[in-house]
Structure formats: structure tokens, C-alpha cells
Amino acid sequence: MWKQTKSLTRSLLWAANIILVPASAFAHVKWFAPYIVGATPEPFGETLQDVWFWTGIALVLTFFILTRIVERAPMGETAIDTLNWITNPLWRRQDDYIRSIIAAFFVAIFAVGGVYLTPDLKTPAEWVSWLQLAIACCIFSRWTMPIAGIGILALWVLALRDYELFHLFDYLALGLGVAGYLILEPLKNDELRSRRFEALRWGLAIALMWSSLEKFAFPSWFYPLVVEKPFLTFGMPRDVFIPMAGVTEFTLGFGLLWTPLIRRLSALALLVIFTAAVWPFGRTDLIGHGLIMAILIAVATDHRRGVDLMTIFKRRVVNIPVGLSIALVIFATAYWGLHAVFYGMNGDGSVTDRAKTTHSYSVEHPHGPGGPEDHMFTPNTHP
């Protein structure tokens, strides 16, 4: 039995190592490269014909299945107990940790200034930065934490003045998760309060799965980064690396919603990926992803053994590929479907008539000519 478990553990580590290679050091592209949200996306059918997409899916499924097999074996209990022992000091102060990190994040973006919630949502309104500092101050008292949660949602709504709704979907789930935590944590109702960590985890998981789809819909957004920093691909061709990175982000986000060992190892894997991105992309990436990285640490240190939804379904190994398939269908349908609703089947006509490109005419003008920020920025000629 020990030899079998040892073999499974080696296989699990091998699969995890292969999964991490194509996604390491990959930043959020909208912070570092020009783009046009309303451009025509690549058909999802092309992704389904990509052998590297299916290779990534197979590798991640191997990782999840091996992890679940280990989790069900005696070795799984040992692994979870070891994780619990290592992370116990942080778990005992989990709420203090999360509140401090959220407050620090809002202080950081106040110091940066000129943005709503994230580096690519720029605004000339100075009062927005002061509102974010006020949100940070509200987090230190349990009486005012709900105000901070409502303030986060208000900032997202205010960003609709300058940015399109489809663009802001990238940040909706995570904002709802953080706001949900801040609203639930002070409650005296134990049943509702116990859901505060789930709100964070679900918000992050959905945000990662949603944003990963742009690697399939708009792979050309990533080409400037690959040209500028070719070491990111570890020697792989760009059209191999990008879909593999998208699969890794989507599937590990999905893993955050599964059984305890899978979600904790998925969180650790994602933490390695986001931490690796800080070195090549610097302070902007650290600030932008700081809250995500902090929540991943919280997920990795979560000692709870239960599964929040569909417990029986998730505990069966054979349902891992079923669940992943369902998630992929739901998210892909929503992403491409909503893009078609907002911009039409062929994308934004005002963009495609001016230039058939997915990239903007200026790094500071992310929606291209004719976008909602025309009153703020003057586009340059595209190189």
C-alpha cells in the first residue's frame, strides 16, 4: 500500500510540474499591452481543434485525478494534516490576515492613484483614489466593514461611466467575493458568517476562469508580451504556450471549487504562477495581483474539510472531467455569447471598419478610436 501511495504521489508531482511550466510568469495582459475589447474574437471552435488545448486539459485532469486518489487514501489524510500543521498559525488569525490584506491593497492603489480598483481602469478623477483610501479605513472596524464592501461595489458601478460593461466583467466576480466577505464577516448569524471564506474563494475562482478565456478569444493580445519578453514561453512557440497558459488558469481556477486537497494544491500552484509574474512585470503586477495572491494563501491555509456545493458529486473521481466539461461549456458560452450581445457577431463595427485588429492605437487608449474614453485621450497612429 505504501509503495502504491508513493507512486501516486510521484505521479501527482510530475503532473503538477508539467502544468506549471507553461503558465509561469504570465501577467494580466490588459495591464501591459494595448487591446480592443470590441474586436472580433477567435471562434471557440478553433480552440477545440487545437491539439495543445487538449494536451493541457489532459495534463490537468491527470493532476486532479491523481490528487483525488491520494486524497481518498490514508496518504491524503497525512498530506492534509501536514498542510494544517504548517498553516495553523495563519489559519488561527485568518480573518485578521484577510482584513489586513484587503486594507493594504486599497492603500496601495490609493498611493498609485488614478485607477478604479485595478491598473487598467484608469481615471482622471482624484476623488476616486480618496474613496479607495476611505474603504481601507473602514475595514479596520467590524462596524464599518459592510460600508467598505458596499464601497467596492460602488466603485465597480462608477467605472461604468468610463468603461464598457463587458470589460468590467473581468473584475465583477472578484469584487463581489471581496465585498461578500466584508459584509458577511461582522454578522452575528453564524450560518451566514461561515460562508465568508466561500464568498472569497468562489469570487476568485470565477474571476480566474472568466479572464482565462481571453487567451483563447484574443491570443494576439499576448503577442507583444511574448515578443518583448520571449523567456516567458520557456522556449515554446507562442501558439503552444498561450493556449496551455489559458488551460492552466481556467482549470486551476476550477480546482479552487473542488475537494479540499485539490483546491488547496490548486491555490498553491496558482500562487507560484502569480508570484513568478512579479519578477518580469514588477510593481504594477504585484499591486494588481496582490489581493488575488493573498486570497490564494487564504485558500491554501483553509482547514475546513467540507465541500460547499454538490458534495457527493465532487467526491467521485469520475465526475472531475464531467464537472470540468460543464464549467467550460458554461463559461465559453457566456463569454462568446455576451461578447456577441454587446458587439455583434463580427465585433464592434466602428473598430473593424477603422482597422481589422485586436490592438488599440495607444497603450493608454484601450478601447481604440471611438471608445468611451475619447474625451480623455487622443489616439496615436498604430505602428
Steps between C-alpha positions, in 0.01 A plus 500: 500500500784736587673435166175567313441827685862606446464433127178701486668789680793501253254498210308787654816709539604421142163613362506815713848592375395469134186706565694785662760540223281659228330745734783626716564874495188587298352838591158652438546611140274808517743665740798475266383481137254701288171334408147559370224329696250531214721331241380180339601201717641181358222238468503258794482218247861577405601446861327162500709402195827595670696193607683702765171597663413132542853419613464756779158364595639144516792607721279688744245219518787263579609734780147528644424128476828400663444758773150368569627141511768602749243701697282191543794287612661510848777710347239767430418543867871525575546764229207708628616469862848614394357799315288581804801484733707727275222756450342489847644834623344683204174303516451607863524865392335457161252788534766741627723399209231547234384833638857630516575390146185658357577824682863493377382445143277808509775708657731387218261598221435830680875561491518409131205731428294553190341153478179322589585182692756369247788637287322506162188687618649848490315814605596869523263546798712561809210430738498135392837446666378662821190279497727197483696627800169542687415136416833393651422694820155341529645149506665543841167506686244221481231768521613664179612193303163476319547862389833400348332210319232727359771751404678236288178427312440874460845547344427225247171671409672839474754352259212441257515875426830451319518130410277252323306241698662204324844629598393540862376141517869411549482653848140437603533155658806585709343830610183317605707242687698760698188709565314186608773419752495852645122493533476146644791511746341736759164316503378337820320229305752214513354319200537803272833605649648154436458562125742794494804296389292325234401840361867588457591165346208488257554860396867433423431171322237652271722801428792276398288276278341801329821692436679187374268487199658809344806285427279299264280786374780754449835319487650789300466724808787299645733518201664834601588356841646186346709711261616733777568222753567181302627316807139478624427214260789280625598442138152391390343647185260779598199315355581204723574701813193729494228229485687291758514805729126557448421139585713519814329816624149369426549153646682609815225759554254212466711302748436765766136383501569128548596280798731627778834358380434590135405856583792549737755365251336704221537810718868424561561442128330828410698678771824379340379627160398845625814536711715412199334781303620764746866473397457577125205739537588684821303715740191543283450126490560464874243768584247378246530135599578557867143443615469187285823360641385572854169319445688203352703481822173506693363212291822300545479546879128418529466206743136424427449148364155548346384577147261794471281388206423160340711314757413147384554591134842654563627210709474254210816485290309435176315828541814714476504499115120535500513807724784656303312445172185660640696799630675546165172490308333750736785750501580478129132540411472800732823666378444468125123543536521821702769638270264443207215669691711808575696531174321284243612177339784676316611725783470877533436637152662834579821315582506251214421773246796710614747214531466124518705457816460393860751760616437863584668802348646606831603319816298755697196466276392139554174505307644645178360799310138583567503345846350656811830663601535713186435806715795401719771385259602574141597181312833476326564334168531126533856387423 
